[in-house]
Amino acid sequence: MTRRILVTTSFLLGYLSISFSFAAEISTGKAEDVGISSERLQRINTAMQTLSSPR
């Protein structure tokens, strides 16, 4: 059982480190540069925050 936990933990840490290394390569820019208006992006953000807030 302990070996299984160790292997699972090692796998997850490896996966996360690879994921974060790829995420570091993502560039940022203005919403308009990719075809989305800033106003629409703000409305989407507000809606997502409303959905994820605890009730």
ABEGO torsion letter per residue (X at the ends): XAAAAAAAAAAAAAAAAAAAAAAAABBBBBAAAAGBBAAAAAAAAAAAAAAABBX
